[in-house]
Amino acid sequence: MIEDQDGNLIGARIAEDGQWRFPHNDVVPEKFRQCIIQFEDKNFYSHPGIDFLAICRATYQNLKAGHIVSGGSTLTMQVIRLSRKGQGRTFFEKFIEMIFATRLEMITPKEQILAYYSSNAPFGGNVVGLDAAAWRYYGRSPQHLSWAESATLAVLPNAPSLIFPGKNHQLLLAKRNRLLDKLLDQGIIDPMTCEISKEEPLPQKPLRLPNIAPHLHNLVIAQNKGKRIRTTIDRHLQEKCNEIIKNHHFQLKFNEIHNAAAIVIEVETGNILAYVGNTTDSKEHGNDVDVIQAPRSTGSILKPLLYASMLSDGDLLPNTLVDDIPTKIAGYSPKNYNLKYSGVVPASKALSRSLNVPIIRMLQNYGLQKFHHRLQKLNLSTINKPADHYGLTIILGGAESSLWDITNVFTNFSRTLNHFERYNGQYNLHDYRTHNYLADAELPEEKLEDFNNISAASIYLTYKALVEVNRPDNEVNWKYFSGNQKIAWKTGTSFGFRDAWAVGTTPDYVVGVWVGNADGEGRPGLTGINSAAPILFDIFDLLPNDNWFPLPFDELAKVPICRKSGMRAGENCEPVDSVYVQKSGLKTAPCKYHQLIHTDQSGYRVNSNCEDVENMLHKKYFVLQPVQEWYYKSTDPTYIKLPPYRSDCQDLESKPLQLIYPEHNALIYIPLEISGKKGKVVFEAAHRKQSTTLFWHVDNSYVGSTKGIHEMGLNIEAGEHLLTVVDEMGNSITRKFTIVDQGE
């Protein structure tokens, strides 16, 4: 059986022999104690285990009746009988019970003997022990039973095979009421209590026991079979989370989405406050599976870990620009979820907007092996294959992890950040530990070191980015309401819409949600933002509002940062902001995007070959590469393109022309149209000067020109080819590529 943090029953499982038998309980409630003593053994506290007067009276009654009508056994003797199952009711056996009862009285306190009896007496049918009987017949613990209910249970062990709730109703009622009268005669209850108690109805049939955390119960049973376990579960919160999952599942199942799970963890202790392992309305859709423990494709849920790792190692600053352009790496072409590009994007925005292309480029720069090693240090136990097995797709769902492990990482991060000031800038190694569901578990001793895994500053800056993740539609205006709390959160959606994730944290709590189908079937619209996030925020609405995480000042430095590039400000940067960044980031390179551009009085670019230096004007420009610029200018209307060179000046620009597609030595498969005919291959290029005309050649043969939008669709035969693109000023670029027929 499992209890919540306050000792209330939240789940029990029947024993292997088919008996409802709870673990031994040393506590006997006062009402039941009075009832059982008055009914079974009124001299319990005065005899030495044998009541000779009762035995004599029983012997006389049996001889007079000609058969056994009374046993004369004390409660102590009945405890001995319960411990010696299968023995016959003979005079010799009675003599053995008397000897053992005397010995038991010599070494055991009376209250403990009474507890032995209460925990092992039969209460009808397959119910054994007072605790099980109270829950099966009245749906609550024995401490909360009334006098009438306690009296009913006190008379049941006397004849459990004959007197069963729901049967022999009048006989049971008469026995109970006689016991209530006896309690009145002894002054234990008053006349009004006796009269009211007699009006209480008898139980009609056994009740279902509480089962509000069945999947956690399975987890507990694995290592604590047959025990009474007090868990860390908050019963009220657990019931509310069950209700939230049930309500959302009612809507989700119309889209054939049948499974969902949620977990709530207290950051400071790591205690699990709510554990909803799956939906529970049926078993036909794998509802018995504990999804919290099940490995599932991670989608984008690992992106914050890469961002935090790169910050911690000093590989970038929070808003360092990352390329967001069409990308192909060793045959792999990642795409953003909206199939659009921004040219360049701040790393924090790439995280908060969950853009795939910039994140893949960040992972490539950071190193796959390095990131894989970091994940293992963070105890993501199911990512256990070599890094090359996953490749760069590890960051987009190419690996599997569990809701247990993912929320564990966020809990450890939050705990580390909360404790940074407490430990004066040091780290407690034991702040990185797994969740706990046992109420009596002790926190590990502190073990302080100067650094551990991810720096507190990097965690803070990661959470700062995650606060900006766009919330679901019903949460979009959260900033305008004082009651809504700040939450660092992230969603994830696996390939094929099979898994929807949402994980969020405040300083005090971490909540994790998974939605999908246990059998892996994907469904349209099954995304983290649409399916999992609404559940996440409904659960956070149940939790107290928190203050935000404290700034880890010892690991932060206020430095001038280029507002446009997010890099350390160089001499040509403007505007410049003074912001806090992690100290490890001070080794990053200064801004490379701002350049000092020289123009004449008319605004044309010039150089010393065509203009006197004294006549030049000098202006600082934010300069992107042609491909970056091509996409960026559509997202930032304030972007100012470089002015053209004056006609008499030599164009010293190194790369005004770039090919977007194809990559060098690319293998291109000819697409098939709906009609079944071979389609065209579309080539793309970018030029810094949009109005420039580009001239396209394949295998040294002219095939056409483009102006403005530089895309060229061509029908090309299978085989190796050479693409050459030339602009009006003679700049050219050449690429080799191979067309592969679809039948090859």
N, C-alpha and C positions, 0 to 999 in steps of 0.2 A: 504494500500500500504506500501511496505517496501523499504527503501533506503539503500545504502551501507554507509560506514563511511564518504564518501565525499558528500553525498546527492544525488547520482545518483540512479535512479529507478532500482531496481532489481526484483521487483515482485508486482503484483496488482491483486486483485480479484474483480469480478463483484458484485455489490450490490444485496441484496435479491430481489429487484424489477426488476432485469434484466437490470439495467442501469449501464453504465460505468461512475462512479461518484467518483472523488478523494476527499479526505478531503479538507476543506477550506485552501486556500493559500493566505496569506497577500501580497505576492509579485506579482506585475503585470509587466512583462517585458516591457521595454521602447518601442520596436517596436510595440508590440500589443497595448500598451496604446495609441500611436499616431494614429494607424490605427482605433481603435474602436471609438475614439473621433471624428476623421474626418468623419467617416462614420455614426455614430449614433447621436452625440451630440457635435457639434463644439463649443458650448458655455458652455460646462460642467463646466469649472472652474469659470464662471462669474455668472451663474444664481443661484437662491436660491432653486433649486429643480424643478422649473417650468420655462419653456421657453415660455413666452406668445406669442412672435413673431412666434415661431414654431407652437404653437397651433392654432393661427389665420390662418397661412398659410395652415395647415392641414385641418381646418374646411372649408376653401374656396375650397380646392382641392376635398374634399369629397362631398360638395354640388354640385360642378360643374360636378363631375363624376356620381353622383346619388347613389354612394355606397362608402364604406370606402376604400380609397386607401392610406391614410397616417394617422398615429396615433398622430404624434406630441409629442410623449413621450420622456422625457429626460432619460438618463441612470439611474438617481435616481428613476424616476417613474417606469422604467422597473424592477429595483430591488424590488420595492414594489409589482409589478405584479407577479414576480417570487416567492415571499414569500406568495402570496395569490392565490395558485393554484386552478384551477377549476372555477374561476370567469369569467363571460361573458364580452365581449368587448362592454359595453354600455356607454352612456354618464354619467350615474350615477356612474358606476364603475370608469370611468376616473376621476370624481370629487373626489372620495374617494382616488384614487392613488395620486392626487395632494396634498390633505391634508396630507397624510402620508409621501409623499416625502418631503414636507416642514419641517415636524417634524424631519425626518431622517437627513436632511441637518443641522439642528440646533445642533444636538448632535454627528454627525459623520464626521470625516475628509473626504475630497474628495477622497483621495487615498484609504481609507478603503471602501468607497462606490463602487469605481471602482473594488476593489478586490472582493466584494460581487457579483458584476455582473459577473466578469470573472469566478468565481468558480461555478456559478449556471446557467449560460446561456445554452440553448440547442444548440448543434452543429450538429444536424442531427442524425437520427436513434436513437440509445440508448446511445448516447454520450452526457454527461452533463459536462460542465465546461471546461475551457481552458486547464488545465493540461491533462485531459483525452483525449481531442481532439488532442493535440499536439502529444501524444504518439500513439494514434490510427491511425492518418492519416499520421504522419511523422516519427514516431519511435524515437523521442527524446523529451527532455524537452522544454517548450516554451521559455526558455532563449536562446536556440540555434537555434531558427527559423530565417529564412531569412525574408527580407521585403515582398517578394511575398507570403511566407507561412503565415506570420502574417496577411497580407491583406486578404488572402483566408479565414482564420478562423474568421476574423473580420466581414465578410459579411454573414457568415452562420447563426448566431442567428436571423437575420432579417427575414428569411423564412426557417427554418430548415426542414420543412416537404416537401418543394418543391425542395430545392437546397441541394442535397446530393452528396458527392463525388462519382464519377462513374456514376451519372445520371445527366441529364440537363447540360451537360458539357459546352456547349456554353454560356448558361445563367450565369453559375457560373464564367466562364472565363471573360465574359464581365463585370460583377459586380466587379471582382477583379481588372481588368485593369483600370476601371473608378476610383476606389479608389487609385490606384497607380498614376494616372494622378493628382488626387486631392492632394496627398502628394507632388507631384512635384510642383504644382501650389502654395502650401503653403510654399515651400522652405524647406520642411522636408527632402526630398531626392533630389539628383542631377539627371540631365538628363541621365547619363550613368547608374546609379543604376536603374532608372525607366525602361530604355530600356532592361537591362539585366534581371530585375525581370519579365518583361512580357514574356520572353522566357522560364521561368521555367514552367515545366509541373504541372498539377493538380494531386492530389492524386487520385488513381483509386478505391481502396477499403481499408477498415480498416485493420490495421496490428496487428499481435499478439504482446501483451505486453511482456516485459522481464519476464522471470520466471527461473532465474538461481539458486535459492535456495528454491525450492518448499516445502521441508519438514521443513525447518526453518520457512518459511512463515506460515505453519500450526501451528507451535509452537507459533508464535507471535500472530496469530489471536485468539488463545484460550483466551488471556487476553487483547487484544488490538483491538478488532473488530471495524472497521469503523474509525480507526485512521491512521495518517501518522507517521510511525515509522522509525526513522533512526537507523540502526543496526550497529554492529561493523564489519560487513563483508567487507573484502578487495575484491572488485569486480574482479580485475585481478587475484588474487590468487584463488578465487572461480571458475572462469571460467577455469583456468588451472587444478584445482583439478577435476572439472567435466569432463574435457577432459581425464585426466589420468584414472579415473574410467571407462569412456566409452571405452578407448582403451584396458584396461585389461579385461573388461567384454566381449569384442569381442572375446578374446581368451578363457576366462573361460566358456562361454556358450557352447563351443564345448564339454565340459565335463559335461553339464547339470548343471552348476553352474550359477545361474541367479541373485543373489543379492550381493551388496557390498556397503559399507558405509565408510566415512572418515570424520574426524574432525580435525581442526588445531586450537590450542589455544595459545595465547600470555601469557607467564608465568606471567609477572609482573602485568598485569591488570586482567587476567582471561578472556579477551575478545576473543570471537570466531571469527576467521579470515576467516574460510571456513567451510561450513557445507553441506556435501553431504550425505543426509539421506538414499539414495538408488539409484540404477540404475533407469533410467527413460524412457527406450526405449519402454516399453510396460506395460500393467497392468495385464497381465495374470499370472504373477509369484509373485504377492504380492508386486509390485514395489511402491504402495502407502504407504506401511508400513515404518514408520520412524525407521530404525534399530538402529540408535544412541540411541534412548530411549527404545528400546525393550530389555527385559531380555533374555539373552542367556547363555548357558553353558560356563563357564569361561575357561575350559581346564586348562592350566598351568599358566595362566596370573596372578594368585594370589601368585605365589611362591615368587616373590620379596618382597611382603608384610610380609610373614613369616620370610624370611631371615632378613629383616630390623628390625622386631619386636624382634627377638632373639638377634641381635646385640645390639639394644637399651636397652634391659633388662639385658644385660650382661650374656646371657646364652651360648654364644660361641664367638670365635674370627673369623675373616673372613675366615681363611684357616684351621680351626679345622677339623680334620678328622671325617667323618661320615661313618657308616657302609653302604656298598653297596653289600649286600649278599642276597640270597633268604630269603624272609621274609613272615611270616604269623602271622597276628594279629587278634585274635578273628574270625577266619575263612576267613579273608580278605587277599589276596595274591597280593600285588601290583607288577607290572612288569615295567622294563624300556622299553622305546620305541623300543630299539634294542634287547631286550631280553637277554642282556649280563650284567655281573657284574664286578666290579673293586675291590671287597674286601673292600677297604676303599677309600674315595675320599674327597678332601678338600671341605668344605661347599660352597665356592665361585664357585668351578668347578661344584658342584652338581646343582647350580643355573644356571650358564652360559650354561651348557650342558643339563639343564632341565631333570635331572635324577629323576625318580619318587620314587624309593625305598629309597634313602637317604633323600629326602624331607619328605616322610611319616614318617621316623624315627625321623627326626627333629621335625615334628609336634607332634608326640607322646611324645617326651621329653619336648616340650614347653607346651603342654596341649591344647586339643581341645577347652575347654570352654574359656580359656584365649585368644586364637587366634580369636575365634568367637566374643568375646567382643571387641577385637581390631578392627576387621572389621567394627563393628557397630559404633565405635568411628570415623572411617575414612569415615563414611557416605555412605557406600555401601547399599543403601536403600532397594534393593530387596533381600538381605540376611536377612530375617526377621523372619525365623523360628528358633526354639531352636537348639542349637549346636548338640544335639543327632540326630536330623532329618537328618543332613548332614553326620555326622561321619567323619572319617579321609579322606574320598573322597572329602571333601570340597576343598582341596588343588589341586585336580586333575580334577576339573570340576563337582563335585557333587553339586555345587551351581550355581545359575544364577546371572549375573550382566549385566549391560548395558555399552556400549561404553562411554556413558556420564559419568557414575560413575567412571569407571576405569581410564579414562583420567583425571578426576577431582582429583583423588588421586595423580597421577603423577604430575599434575600441582601444587598441594598444596605442595608436597614434594620439587619440584624444587624451588618454591617461598621461602619456608622456608630456604632452603640451600643458596639461593642467598642473603637472608636478614640477615644471621647469623652475619656477620661482622657489618652490618649497625646498628644492635640493640645491639652490644657489648656482644654477647653471650646470649642474651635473645630471647624470641619467641613472635611474634605477634599472638595472638589467631585468629585474623581475616585473617591471611594468609591461614587459612583453610576455604575456602568458595567455593560456586558453580560457574560454568561458567557464563559469562555474555554476552548477545547479544544485549543490548540496549546501543546505543552510548552515551546517556546523563546520564548513571548511574554513581553515585559517588562512589569512593572507600571508604570502611568503615574506621572509625578512628582507630588508632593503640591502641591495648590493650596488653601491654607487661607482660609476666610472665617468670619465670625461666625455665619452661619446658612445652612442649605440644606434646602429642601423640608420635612421633618418633623423636629421637635426630638427629641433623644435621649431626653429625659424622656417624651415622648409615646409613643415606640417602646417604652420600658421598661414603661410602664403598660399599653400595648396587649398586650404579651407576657404581662404579669402576668394579664390577663383571659383570654388564650387558654390559659394553663396549666390553667385551670379547666374547659375544655371536656370534657364527659364522654367518656371513652375507650370503645372497643368493649368488649363483654362480657368478653373474656379479658384486658382491661387495667384493669378497674375498680378493683382494689386496688393499683394501681401505687405509691401513696404509702407503703404499708406494707413495701415491699421496697427495701432499700438499693441493690440493683443497678440498679433501674429509674431512668431519668434523667428530668429535668424537660424537657418539650418544650412550646413554644408552638405550637399547631397549630389548624387550622381546616378544616372540611369545606364542601362545597358540592354542591347537587343542583339541576340545571336543571329547568325546567318539563317535565312529561311524562316524568320519569325517564329523560332521555336522556344526561345527563352526571353522573358522580360524581367529585368532587374531594377531595383531601386534601393539605394543604401544612403542613409543620412545620419548626421551626428550633430549634437549640441554638446556643450561641456559636460552634461550629466548623463546623456542617453545616446545610444546607437540603435537605430531601427533598420532592419533589413527585410526586403520583400522580394519574393520570386513568384512569377505567374507563368503558366504554360500548361503543357500536357505531359504527364509522366512518361508516356510512350514516345515522346519526341516529335509528335505531329505539329507542324507549323500551321499558323492561322493568320490570314490577313488582318492587319491592325494590332497584332500581338507585339506591342513595343513597350519599352520601359516607361516612356512618358505617358502613353495612353492607358496601360493596363496595371503597371506596378506602382507608379508614382501616386495616383489617387489614394491607394491603400496606405502608402507611406505617410501621407499628410493627414489622413484620417486618424492614424495611430498617434502621430505627433500631437494632434489636437487633444488627445487624452492625457498627455504628459505636462507637468508644470513647465512654465516658461523659464528659461535660463538666461543669465548674463552671458556675454560672449567670452571667448577664450582670452586670457591675458596676453599682452604682447611680450614675447621673449626678447627683451631689450638687449640682453648680453650677446645675442647672436645676430643682432640687426645693426646695420650701419646706415646713416642718412647720407646719401651721396647724390650728386647731380646726375640725372638720367635724361637722355634724349626722349622727349615726349613721343616723337614719331616712331622711333626704332625700338625703344625700350632698352637700349644698350647704354653703357656708360658714356656720358656726354664727351664728344670730341670737340676740337677747337672750332669746327664748322657747324655744330649743332645749334639749332634754335627752333622752337622754344625748348628750354631746359627746365625740368622739375626737380626739386629736391625731395626724394622719397626714401623710405626705408626698404632696404634689400638685405638678403642674407649675406653675412660677411664672407662666406665661401665664394660668393659671386663677384667679389672684387677682383678676382683674377681674370674675369672675362674680358674679351677685347673691347676697345672703345668703338663707338658707332662708325660703321663703314658705309652708311647710306648717304650721309651728308657730304657734299662737295662744294668747293668754292668755284663758281663759274664766272668767267670773264666775258663781258659783252661791250659792244660799242654804245654810243648814245641812242641808237635806234632800237636797241634790244637784241641785235644779232650776236651770236657767239663769235668770239674772235680769239686770236692767240698772238703771241709775239712775232709770228712770221708775217702777219698782215696788219698789225695795229701797234702803235706806240703804247707802251705800258702806261704812260701818263694819261692817255685818253681813255683807258679802259674803266668800266664800272665793274665792281666786284659784288657778287650776290651769292648767298648760301642757298643751295638747292637740295631737296630730298630726292635722291636719284635711285630708281629701280632699274633692274635689267629689263630688256624689251618684253620677255615673256611675263615677268612679274607685272610690269606696267600695263600690259594688255588687259589683264584681268582686274588689276587694282583700281584703275581709273574709273571703272564702272561702279565701284563700291565707295569711293571717296571723292566727292565732287570738288573738294578743296585741293586735290592733287594738281600740281602745276608741272607740265611737261617741260623738259629742257628746250630752250629756244634753238632754232636751227643755226647752223654756221652761216656766216656771210659768204657770199658766192666766191670772193677772192681769197677765202681762208681755207687752209687744208683741214679736212674733217679728220680730227685725230681720235674720234670716238672708236673704241676698240670693238664693240659688238652691237652695232645698231640693228642687226638682223639675227633672229634666232628661229630655229625650227622647233615647233611644238611636237609634231608627229610626222614621220616616225623617228624612233630612236635609231642610233647607228647599229647596223647589222640586224635590224629587227626582222622577225618572221611574221608575215602578215597573211592571215587567212581570208580568202575572198568570201564576203558575206553572200548569202542566198536571199533573194527577195521572195515575197509571197508567191509570185508566179513561178518560182523555181529557177529563174534566170540568175546568172552571176551578177552581183551588184558592183557598185563602184567602191574604190578605196578613197577615203577622204584624207588629204594631207593638210596640215595646218602650219602656219608660220606667224611670227609677230615681228613688227618693225617699230622702232621708236617713233618714227614719223608716220602717223597713220595714213596720211594722204599719199604716201609713196606708192608707186606702182611696182609690183613684184612680177618678175618674168620666170616662168616655170619650165624646166626642161627635164625630160626623162630619157636616159641613155643618149644624152647630147642632142636630143630632138626637142624643139620648142613645142610645148603643148598648151600654152595659154598664159594669161596674166590676170592679176587680181589687184584691187585697189580698195582700201578701207578694211573690209573683212577678208583676210587672207586665208581662204579655204579653197582647195582645188580637188574636185572629185573626178577620178579617172578610172577607166576600164583598162586593166593591165594584165597581160598574160603571165602565167606562172613562170617562175625562174628568178634569177638574180638581176637586179636593176640598179641604176645610179640616178639619184634625184639631185638636181642642181637648181637653186633659186638665186636670182640676181636682182638687186634693186637698181634704181635709176642712177645711183652714184657709182655703180660698179662693184659694190660689196656683194659677196656671194657666199653661199654655204652649200656643202655637198654631203649627201648621205647615201650609204649603200643599204639596200634592203632586199628581202627575198619574198616573192609572192608564192604562197603554198596553195595549190588547188585543194579544195575541200575533200576531194576523193583520195588525196595522197595520205 
